[in-house]
């Protein structure tokens, strides 16, 4: 309802009876119609929020906004959609503004002599903060959410109505799920975190390809990732899970990274992916000798290697 117009839903409605046929192998008319339209509407909405957040909001005017999507209808036209966005953005800005005002008042109480920011200055600061949030939101929708991901959302909307225990995985998610279940993956052995829109290395797994290669260190920032001889991808602003999808891969393949070290130097690092075993995943046991002899088994999570008949399985290990 942030994007589609009422007319869009009416236009798509006849395709709703095609979905069961598409599941049986008919052409994906419904999905492609929705996919084409949502990309167009997201692009339009991206222009709306930047325009609205470029001007101050009038908080002297008394207005109401309904945030529960179940209690509103699809906007009738583009003007109604823009008005709905205006009210939501005004509300989000007001949230930030009141936080900033409370912080200012507290600082004034602690240090009365300091010059305080005006409400107008704080309103501009609040709008800037809201814009950062929506910049990231739309960057994900426009640049990082591909057709595979949207198809996954489409199919899972269907499977969840039929069976809450059935999920569809696109290739990247299937690989990540199997890696998690097996307690092993093929990668470089660097633990990552996202900090201020940058992907930083937290630590290097001992014995891993990164540890053996020796160039990567804790707190290094990964700027770009490339597969073998392909063009590098700038991962600034990526979530950790999206960066991991690019860095992990098939055993024996090469990943190339542009890395900024703590001292500011920028270097290119090539590492051949290998198997990384997550020992913390697997069951462990101990015998405790005391007044009574106790057996202690620690099972941190369920696991099973679906690709290896002889791989680790938690039931057998326990």
N, C-alpha and C positions, 0 to 999 in steps of 0.2 A: 504493500500500500504506500510505501515511500516512492515507488517508481512507476508502477502500472497505473493507467487511467481506466476508468469504468468501461470505456469503449474497447480497450485492449482485452479485458476479461470477456466481454460479450463476443468479441471476434474469435477468441480462443475456445469459447465454450463448446462449439460443435466438435472440436477435436478430442474432447474428454471421452467420447465413446470409442475412440481409436486405441486408447492406452492398452487395453487387454489384448488387442490384435497385435500391437507392437511388441508386447512381451512374448508373443508366439512367433515372432520373426517378420512381421509386416514392417514396411519402411517407417522410420522414426519421425513421422510428420509432427506429432505433438511436441516432442522434445525440441526439434530444430526450430519450430515456430516460436516456442517460448524462449529458446536460447538467443535467437536473432533479435527478438523484441527486447529482452532484458538488457542486452548489451547496448542497444540504442537508448533505452530509458536511463540506464546508469550514466551514460555519457551526458545526457541532458541534465540529470540531477547534479552532476559534478559542476556544471556551469552555474546552477542555481545557488548552491551553498557558498561558492566563492564570491558571487555577486552580493549575496545577502550579508555575509560576514565582513564585507568591505566598508559597510556603513554602520554608524552607531544605532543601537536600538533605543526606542523611546519607552522608558520604564515608568513614566508618569501616566501612560495610558493603561487602563484596566482591561486585561484580556484573559481568556481562558484557553487552555490547550488540553486535549485528550490524548494521553500517551498509550492507553491500552488499545492495541490494534484490533481487538475483537469488538470494540465499541465504536469503531469508525468504518466508513465505507471507502471504496476506492474513489479518488478525486474525479469529479465529473469532466474536468478538462485541465489543460496545462496551467491556467491561471489558478485554479483551485489547488493544484499540486504545489505550486510555488508558495501559495498562502499557507498551506499546511507545513511546508519546510520552514517558512519564516517563523511561525509560532514555536515550532520545536527548537529551532536554533536560538530564538529569543529566550526560551526557557533554559536551555543548556548554558547560555551566556549568563543568565541571572544566577544560576547555581554557582558558577565560577566567581561571579562578581561578589556575591554575599560571602563566599569563603575569603576572598581577598580583602573585603571590607573588615571582616572579623579579625584577620591577621593584622591589618593596619591599625585597628583600634587597640589591639593588644600591645603592639609595638609602641603606640603613643602613650599607653598607660605606663609601660616600662621605662620609656625614654621620652618624656614630654617635650624636650627641647628639639628633637629631631623634626625636620620638615616632612610632613605626610603627603602622600600622593592624593590627588583630587579624585572624586568619584568618576569624572570623565576619563582620567588616566587609567583608573582601575578597570573601567568598562572596556577600554581599548585593549588592555592586557587580557581581560577575560575572553574577549572575542578571539584574540590571537591564540589563546590556549585551546579554545573550542576548535579553531581551524586546524590546529596540529592534529587533534583527534580525528577529525573528518578527512584530513589529507591522508592519514594512514589507512583509514577505512576505505576510501575510494581507490587508493593505490592498490590495495589488496583486491578489490572488486574488478578493477580495470586491467591490472598488470600481472597479478599473481594467481587469480582464480581462472584456470583454463577450462576448456570444454569438458575434459575428463572429470574435473571436480564437480562441475555443474551437472554432468550426467550422473555422477554418483549421488548427488543430492536428490535428483529426480527419481532414480531407481529405489533409493532408500525410503523415500516418501511412500512408495508403493509397497515395498516389503514390510515396512513397519505397520501398515494397516492390516497385513495378513498374518504376520508372526513377529512378535517383539524380539525373538532370538535370531532372526535372519538378517544379515547385513550384506550389502554388496561392497566390495573393495575395488577401487581402481588400482592399476598396477603398482603405483608407489605405496599406497596404503596396505596392499596385500603383502608387499615385501616387508614393510615395517612391522606388520602384525606377526608375520612368520619369524622375523628376527627377534622380536620381543619374546615370543613363545619358545623359541629354540635357545635363547640365552646366548646367541652369537650372531655376528653380522660381518659383512665384508666392508671394511673401511680403512681409515688411517689411524684410529685410536686416539683421537683428540676429543676431550669433553668440552662442549661449547655452552655459552650463555649469550643472551641478547642484552645489550646495555646501551641505552641512548641511541637506538637505531643501528648499533654496530654489533657484529658477531665476534665475540671475544673467546679466546681459548682459556678454559679454566684450568685444565691439567692434561698431562699426556699419560696414557696408559703404558705402564712399564712393559717392555717387550714388544710393543706394537710397531707398525711401520713408521709412525711419526717419531717414536722413541729411537728407533734404529737409524733413521735418516738424520735426526739431530738438529734440524734448523728451527723447528717450531718450539716456542716457549710459552709458559703461562702469561696471560695478559696481552699476547700478540693479537692483532685485529685482522681478520680475514676480509679483504676488500672484494676480491673477485675469485670466481671458481670456473675452471674450464675442463671439459672432458677431452683428454688426449690432445688432438690438434684442432679442436673446435674453438669458436670464438668464446672468450671469457664472459661470464655473467656477473654484473655488479650486484652484490648481495646486500648492499646498504639498505636498511629498512626491512630486511627479511626477518620473519620469525625463525626461531632456532630450528623448528621441525622442517621448514622449507629449505633452509641452508643445508641441513643434514641430508635431505633428498638428493641434493646435488653432489655432496661430498662422498656419500656411500655409493657402492656399486658392485660390479662383478669382480670376483677375485682375479688378480693378475692384471687388471686394467689400471691405467694411470690417471690420476687427478692432478691438475695443475692449479695452484693457488697464488694469488698476489697477496702478500702479507705485509702489514705495517708493524714493525717491531716496537717495543716499549721505548727504545732510543730514537724513534722517529724514522729510521731507515725503512725503505720499501724494497722488498725482494720477491722474486718468483720462486716458488717451491714446488717440485714435482715429486709425488709419492705414489708408489705402486700399492694398490689396495690388497689387503690380506685378511685372513680370518681373525676376528677379535672375539675372545671368549669372555663373557661376563660372569665370572666366578661367583659374584654376589647373588646371582639368580638362583643357584642350585641348592638343593637340600644339604644340610650339614648335620652331623650328630656328634655326641660326646657321651662318655660314661662318667657319671659323677659318683665317686666313692666317698661315703660318709657313714652315718649311722645306718642308712639304707643305701643300697646300690641303685642308682637311678639312671635310666636311659633318657637322654634329651635329644629330640629331633627338631631342628629349625627349618621350616619350609617358608621362605620369604614370598614365593608366589608360585602359581601353577605354571608348568612349562612342558613342552613337547616339541621335538624336532620333526616336523612333517616331511622334510626333504631327505632325512637319513633314517633308514629302518633301525640302524644300530645307535642312533643318537640318544641324547639324554631324555628321560621321561620321568616326571616327578613321582608317579605311582610306583614305578620300579625302584627308584632311588630310595623312597621312603621305606 
